[in-house]
Amino acid sequence: MKKKNLVLTSLVLASTLFQTLVPLGKVVFAEENENEMYEVGKTEDGKVILSSAKKLKNSRAVGNVQGDVIRITIGGVLYEGARITIDGKPAFCIDHELRAPWETDTPYDGGNPYDDIGIKSIMSYGAFSSVNPNPTDEDVLLTEIAMNNWLKKKITPESSVANSHPYVWALIQKAINSDYPRTEVKFSKNDVKSDIVGNEQVSETVTLNGTNNQVTVNVPIDVTFTNLTTGKKVTNGKATVKAGEKFQVKAPLNYNKKYTTGKVKPEKGEFIPIMFKPFPVGYQRLVQGSFSDPVPMMELNVDFFARTGDVKITKLDEGTGEPVPHTEFDVEHDGKVEKVKTDAKGEGTVKGITGDSKAKVTETFVPAPYVKAKNNTKEVTVKAGQVTPVEFRNERATGKSTLTKVDKTTETDKPLNSNYPMTGAKYGWFKEDGKLVKEFTLDKNQTATIEGQPLATYYWKETVAPIGYALDPEKHVVELTYKDQDTPVVIKDSQSKDDAIRMDIDWQKLIQNKTNEMFKNGVEFTATNQRTKEEIVKTTATVDGKKGYLKFADLAIDDYLITETKGVEGYDPVDPILIKHVYDKETRSFTFTVTDQKSGNILNQETFTQEELSKGENVDLGTYTLKDKAVVNEESIVGISTQAHTGDGKTQTFTWGENVKFYDDVTITHKNFPENTILAYETIQVAVYTDNEGKETEKDVWTSGKVDLKETDEKITERVLSEYDYKKDPKGTRYYFKELVYVKKSEKEYEKVAEHNFDGKEKTQDITPDVKETPKAPDTPKETPKGSLPYTGEEMMRGATVVGVLLIAGVAGAMFLKRKKSNEETEKTTEEND
């Protein structure tokens, strides 16, 4: 015998044999015969349950001995045993009168499992039972002895000395009486109703009726299993309820399905000892108890159904139907307001709304570039157990822009030249990258409007200019940017300014005489618009080293007459230059002609299409040299001689207080005036008196006004009667007359060409009170050239020559010669002044 291989204890009678057994390691029993059928249990009605050995291969026993040999003496007999486990569960050796199966190479089959109520009773109260879960070594050996005696039918006190032990005998009594715990259990209700308690659904109370058993059920994530007896709650796990305990199952109000445990069975069923029979015969058998469950499957169903419903909000783009995230809503229900924001799918859900109640959904915020829906509040009825959909579609904010076109000069829709009314202009509405969105022809108000544009950066650009205008070169950028959720249309307008086609003409002014030529600065030219009569005046100057240079630049398209309005003295002005243009509708072209107005000679002619001119370059009408030739100019001469008197043509005194009238005989001579020239004169009466401070003072007290001369003779005499009443002046006031001569330009315009006695020193013009002098014969009037009519813009005056007063008859000849000499010197002085 090899002691080292002994693994199972053997019980022997001390009187016949004593053998010491040493536990060693483990022993493995051989596989079963696959063709042999074995009894594995019985049904409730006593039918045997068979299974092939093939199905019992997993029962292959591996016995492990734990601890030392257990020894106990009963009635003088020594019993030995050991703690043995198979797959971690307790096992017992029986057939103690036989040898222990200690040889490792001894083949064994699985043995015959069978059902034994007595063994079940012993195991239900013996070692490792619920009554004695933590047995002593002695309890283990005594339980094994009781099982052996029961199987050998040694069930009386006399049949075995071991039965005298109280523990063994108590177990034998349990086996005789088939006294084992009954394990039948069942739910007090299998189909359970639920009701609303607070804010959740709660099932009826259920009791697990029965004894000595328990049931374990699965609890899903949304359900709570509450053990009312222990107070323990389980969600999303396994819940165990023991016989006699009460429990409830709870679920949220929106839980809308039946809760079921499914088919479950109690964890403690009928005990079936599995007997391993040694082969060959003669060795101990190994017994291990297990439980089967002949108790019928049980099932618990709790009728949960949704007491609430959900509202699912969907936010979409009105145009594309795409979801719109980050939109915020207020959902008013059950006396409260919940806020929800849509997710990436444009959805937001509010759960737990009482069934058959109203919910009001209000859109409170929309992200850019959207604007609130026109109907931003919707009310729905929520059905229990259902998801009630609410859809909002929002439009994107759009942009609107109106372009207004004005004339660059007038800054209104009125054209600079009425012949070209700015009609027919075209503008493009472009994206920032230059892609044309739409082209417009401006309406009669010179506007174009585009609406419904996605928010972005755009620009207006003129594509076709109106006749007579150049293209506006500017891109008028319009930034349509999002403002807020309450502004559906962003409005940004723009203005375009078109300039009329412009013209340039320039020249140098040259004066020429018989010996040389010279460029001349300071010569004035005037360009007169033939349509509007507006004038542009420029003067020659030195520009970029060119003397006598002048340029009429940027003349708006029209017809002009350019004349030399202030020339060089002693030189004739150049002939007027006429600029004309015509437009041909068929060819859409302009022809510009520069002509010498006097001779009719064409100086230059150019033709351009409207399209060419619309590019913005000025029309170059040419560069010229304008020559003035020296000429002998005859000056216009005016002479004035006068005689003041009181009515007889010679008396120049009067007695203060008498009724007297004042006269002035005016003689005017003229020559070298152009034909049809109209002259006019004006006589002014001047009062000379001493003021309160003793200072001599003069003032104009009367004027004849401008009187046109009807006669065309070179010498004209007019007698002028003053209508002034001298009596209102201070006594002693003396008077004199002074004269002006004009050239009449128009009904309202007069140009002064001569004046006389403005210094008051001409004695023939005086009228003096209380002076009774012998009247002198009036001198013969002489022509006094005081100036000439302007020809090159300069005003020339020629002074009058005063003829000596005729002396009293009989004065010596020497006095006559002296007077004559004085007159010649006066004339010489006048010529020098001119």
C-alpha positions, 0 to 999 in steps of 0.5 A: 500500500502506498500511503502517499496516494491515499486521499479518502479516509476509510472508516473501520471497526476498531475491534477488527482492524485499525488502519492509519490513513494519511490524506494526500493530494487528490484522486481523479475518477475515470470517465463514464461509459458513454453508452450507459444510461444513468438515473439523474432524478425523478419527476413529481409524479415519480418518473425516473429522469435518465441521462447518458454518460456523455452528459455526465462527463462534467461530473468527473470527480476531483476529490480534495482532502483538506486538513488532518484525519478526523477521529471520534470514538463512539461506544468504544469504536473509533471512527476516522474521516476527513473533510473532502471537497469536489470542485470546492463543494463538500463531499462525503465518503460512505461504505466505510467497511470497504477500502478507500479508493487511494490508488491513482491508477484505479479506474472509476466510472461516474457511479449511479446518481439516485434520489434518496429522501433520507439523504436529503433530510440528513443533508438538510440538517447535517454538516454544511446545511442551512441549519449548520453552515459552518460545521466542526470536523466532528459534525462532518464525520458524524453527518457522514456516519449517519448517511452511511447507516441510513444507506446500510439500513442501520436505522435502529439503536441496536443496528449501529453503535454510532446511532447512540450518538445524539447527533447521529440519531437525530439525523437518522430520525430526520431521514426516517420521517422524511423531514426536510425543509419544504421549498415550495414558493410562489408570488402572491400575484402573478399579474400586478397593476400599477398606479401613480404615486407622486411622480412615478408609477408604483405596483401593487404590493407582492409577497413571495409566499412559501418557506425556505427559499428565495427568488432572484430577478433581473431589474432593468435600468428604468425600473426600481425593485423595492424590498419593503421588508428589508428596505433595499432598492435595486435598479439596473441589477439583480434583486433577491427576495426571500420567502415571506418578504414583500416588495413593490416595483416602480417605474417613471411616469413615462415608462410605457411597457410591461415589466416581467421577471420572465420564467424564474425558479427558486434557488433551493429545489429537491436535494439529489445526492450523486453517488460515485460507485467504485469500480471494481467493486469493493471500494468506498463510494463518494457522495456529494449532494446537490439540488435540482428544482422540480418546483414550477417556473414562476413569472411576475408581470407588472402592468406599467404604461406611460402616464406622461408624454414627451414633446419633441421640438424640431428646428429646420431651415425654411429654405433647405430643410436642414436642421438648425442647432443651438435654438432655444425654446421655453416649454410651458407645461404642468405649471412650470417652464422648462428650457430646451436647446436644439442639438446638432440634429436640430432636435430638443425633447422635453419629457414627463409632460402629463398626458392629455395636457397642453404644452406651449412651446415658444421660440426664444432665441435663434442663432445667426443668421436666422430670425424668429419664426413669424409664429414663434409660439405653438400649443400642442396636446400631449398624449400619454405614452407618445412623443408629440412633435412640434416643428419650427421652420425659420428663415435666414435673415436676408439683405436688401440694397438699393443703388441710386445714381446721381450726376457727379456735378449736380449731385441729383438725378438731374443731368448736367446736360439735359440732352443726355438724361442719364437713361439706359445705365446698367449696373451689376450686383456682384459677389465679393469674388466678382461673380455676377449675381444680377444685372439691372437697367436703372428705372426712371428714378435712376435706381435699382433694388435687389432683395432676398440676398444671403448675408455676405459682402457684395458690390454694385458696379456700373457695366454700361454708362448712359449716353453722354456719360463715363462709367463710374469706376468705383466698386460700391461695396455693400456689407450685408451683415447679420443684425439680430433675430428680430431683423429679417431684412438687413438694408444697406443702400449705395450711391453711384456718381456718374460724370459727364464725358469731358473735353480738353483743349489747350494752346499757347498765346503768341503776339506778333508784329513786323519784327518778332513773335512773343508768347504772352501771359496774362491774356484772358479767354472765356469759354461760353456754354452755348446752351446755358450761357455759363462762362469759364474764364482762364488766363494764359500763364507759364506752365511747365516751362511753357509761357503763354499756356492755357488749357480748358480742361474737363469741359463737360460735353456740350457746345462752347464758344471760346473768345479772347476777352482781355487781350494785349493793347495794340493787338487784335484778338484771335478769332473766336473758336467754336466747339461743337459735337453731334451724337449718331444714335445708329452708330452710338458715336460722337463727333467733335468739331473745332472751328474758327468761327469767323472763317469757318475753317475746321481746325480739328474733328474727332469721332469716338463711340460711346463705349470708348468714351465711357472708359473715362478718358477725356476727349482731346480736342487738340493743342494750338498756337493762337497769334495776335497781330499788331494793329493801329487802333483808333481810340474812341474820344469823348469831349464835354463842355458845360455852362451853368446858369439861371435861365438866360444861358449866362447868369451864374448868380442869384438872390437868395430867397428868389424863385429861381431855376438852375440850368446846365447846358451840356455839349458832348462831342465824340468820335471813333465809336462803332456804328449804332453805339448809343451814348448816355449822359448824367448831370449831377447837382452838388451843394456846397455849404458850411456845416455846424462845425464850420467845415465846408461840406459837399453833397450830391443833391440831385441827378438827372439820371442816365439820359440816352442821346437820340442824336447820332451827330458827333456834337450834341448839346443838351439843356438840363433843368434841375428840379432841385428846390434850393430853399431847403438848404442852409442860406448861402449854399452855393452849387455846381454841376458835374457830368458823366457820359456812358456807352449803353450796353443793354437796357440795364447796363451802362459803361462809363466812358468820360466824366467832367468837373468832378473836382468842382473847379470848373467855374462855368459850372458854379451857381453862387447866391448874392453875387452880382457879377457882370455875366461873362460871355460863355466860352465856345465849348472845346472837345476834351477827350476823356477816354475811349471805349474798352477794346482789349479790356482797358478803359481809356479816358481823354480829358477835355480841353478848356477853351479860354474864357472870352475876354471883354472886348477891347482887351489887348492882344497880349492877353489873347496870346496868353490865353491861347498858350494856356489852352495849348498846354492843357491839351498837351497835358490831356494827351499825356494822360491818355 
